[in-house]
Amino acid sequence: MQNMLYDWKIGAIEMDTWELATVVGISSAFPPLLSPIILKLDPGKWIKGKYAICFDDLKYKEKLYLTDGGVYDNMGMESLWKKFENELANDNHKFKALLRDDIDSVLVSDAGAPLAYQQKPGKNWYSLTKRALDIVTDQARAVRKRWLIEKFKRKEFSGTYWGITTNIDNYRPLKPEALVKDNEVTRGLREIKTRLTSFSDADKGKLINWGYALADAGMRKHVEDILVKLPDPQWPFPEYSLK
């Protein structure tokens, strides 16, 4: 796949000259405090898509106002959800369509915070608005997740899903065994909030270890054939135990 920014209402543009820091900054532009990220682009470098209803309006191609992609698709599954193609109009350009046969495996890592239960939701306008948005976001993610799991069950995709709330014991039996069993430490990691403050070294180490353990178990259970043959899995940060 080529490096490109694509929007079905505008078209596509190359990203080969973009700095990695710019891409990371866009991905980290969480609203409302850290976004939008504003980019000025050459409108003449855009390639039109079949349904690019905004392509002829230069304002959409000269300056982009971007925010964290998780607002739209937190698990990056939109290209799978739709038609497996970029639907660009010109067959002679350098961007190739993404087709079903181009996909060997689908690996989805979901670090999104779970929707918390609330016995007494707030009654003020802010609390009610935030709760409604949280529910809408959670349901959108749930629909995509259910769709993906169904594709796995029907053998339409090879791959696996893991999330911060996944029960690692569901991946058993494994050889060798999973790095850790579900316990109070791993369940506590689900409650760590996404916030604009620094994490302690212990929290960072445990979160990385938990993500590694889930990825290792999920891939060894469902897509072991794509794993590089290495010795038994080892903790990235052994000093931060999850047991």
N, C-alpha and C positions, 0 to 999 in steps of 0.2 A: 504493500500500500504506500502511496505517496503521502508526503507531509502536506496537508491541506486543511484550510478552514472551509467548512461547507455549511450553507444554510439554504434550505430548499426554496425559500422565497427570494433569495438574492442570487445565489450561485456559489462558485468556489474560487479560492485564491491560494496560491502557493504560500507555504510557511517556511521554506528552506532557509530563508535569511533571518528568520526570527531568532532572537536569543532565548535560551532555555529559561532564563529568569523572567522573561515576559510571559511565557506560557504558564510558569508556576504562579506568577503574580495574578494572572487572570483566574486560575483555578482556586486561588486563595482569596479572591475578592468577594468575601461573604457580605451580603447586604445586612443592614444599611450602612455600616461604618466603613467597610473596605472597598466598596464599589460605588460607581462603575470605574473600570479601567478604560480609558479613552485612547483609541489607536487611530492614527491618521494613515490612510492607505492610498495607493494609486488606483483610481477607479478603472483605468484602462486595463488592468491586469486581471480583472474578474472574468470568469467563464460562466456563461449563462446555463442555467438548468432548465429542464422541461417545464417546470411549474414556477419559474422565478418571476412572479408577478411584480416584484419590486426592482427588477434588474435595471430597467431604464431610468430609474430615479437615482441620480448621482449622489444624493444626500446619504443614501444607504451604503454606498461603496466608498465614499470619501472618509467617513469617520464612523467608527464603531464604538458603541457604549456596551461594554461587556461586564458580566458578573459571573460568579461561581457557577459552573455548569451543573452543579448539583441542584440548583433551583429548578432546572428543567428535567434532568435525568440523572439522579444521584448514582446510579449503577452503570451508566454508560451503555445502556442496552438499546438505544433508539434505532441504531442501524440494523439490529436483529429483529426488533419489533415490527419494522416496516417491510420493505421489499428486497432487502439484501443488495441494493444497488444505489449508486449515487445519483442516477437519473440526470446526468449532465447531457445537454442537448447535442454537443459537437462530438462526433465519433473520432475526430482526428487529433484531439488534444491528448496531453500526456497522462491525464487521470483515467484510470481504468475502473470499471464498475466492480463493486464488491458483490460477488455471487455466492450462492450457497456452497458450491464446490470449492471455494477458496478458503473455507473455514474448516480447520482440522479439529479444534477443540475450543470450547467457550469456558473461560474461567472468570467467575464473578466474585469479587471480594467486596462485601458490604459492611463498611465501618459506620454506617449511619446510626445515630442514637435511636433506641427503641422508644415508642410512644409510652410515656409513663402513665400509670393509673393515678387518678385523682379522686379521692373520696369527697372532697369539697372544692370544686373548681371555683376560681375567682369570679366575682360578680361584676367587676368594673369593666369598662369598655375594652381596655388594653388586654386584660386577662382573657376575656371572652374571644376577642379577635385572634389573639395568639393561639388559643386552644383550637379554634376552628381551623386556622392555617396548619397547625400541627397535624390535625386529623386528616385534612385533605392531602397533605404531603405523605403521611403514613399510608393512606389508602392507595395513592398512586404507586408507591413503591411496592405495596403488597400485590397489586394487580400484575406488575411486571414480574415479580418474583414467582407468583403462581404460574404465569405463562411460561417462564423459563423452566421451572421444575417439571411441568407437564411435557415440554419438549424433550427433556432428559428422559423421562419415563417412557416416552414413545420412541426413543432411540433416534429422534430427528437431529439431535445434537449429541456430540460427545463432550463431556465437561462436568463441572461441578460448581456448586455455590457454597460459600461460607460467609457468615456474618458474625458480628460481635456477640449476638445472642444465641448462636448455634450451640447445641449440646454436642460436645465432642464425643460423648459416649455413643451417640447414634452412628458413628462411623465404625464401630467395632463389628466383627473382629478384624484386626490388622496385624500384620507381621512385618517388622517388629511392632510392638504395641504403640499406641499413641503416646506422645510425650507426657501427657497429663490426663487425669480424669477430671470430670466436672466437680468443683468443690466451692467453698465459700470465697476463695480468692478469685477464681475465674468468674463466678457470678457477680462479685463486687465490681469487676471491671466494666460490666454493662452500665453501671451507674455513674461512671466518670463523665462529667459534663463537657460538652464542646464549648469552650469559652476563650475569650481573648486575653488569657493570662498564660504564663509559663507553667509547664508541668514539672513535677519533681522528677529527679533522675529515676527514682523507684517506679513512679507511675509510667514513665516513658519505657523503661526496661520491661515492665510487666506487660504493657500493651503490645510492644513489639514481639515479645515471647508468645503471647496469646495468639496474635495474628499468625505468627510462624507455625505454631502448633496446629491451628485450624487448617491453614493452607496445606501443611504436610499431610494431615489425616485425610482431608477431603480429596486431595490429588492421589494419594496412595490407594484410597478406596475406589475411586471412580475413573481415574485417568492415569493409572500407573505407567502405561506404555510411553507417556511423553516425559516421564521423569528421567533425569540423568542418573545413571547408576552410581550411587555414592554409598559410603558406609552409613550406618544407622544415623538418623537425624540427631543433631546436637543443638542445644539452646543458643540463640544469638547472644544472650546476656545471662549466662549461668548464675551470676550473682544475684539475680532477681527471681527468686523461686516462685512458682505458681502453686506450690503444694502446701 
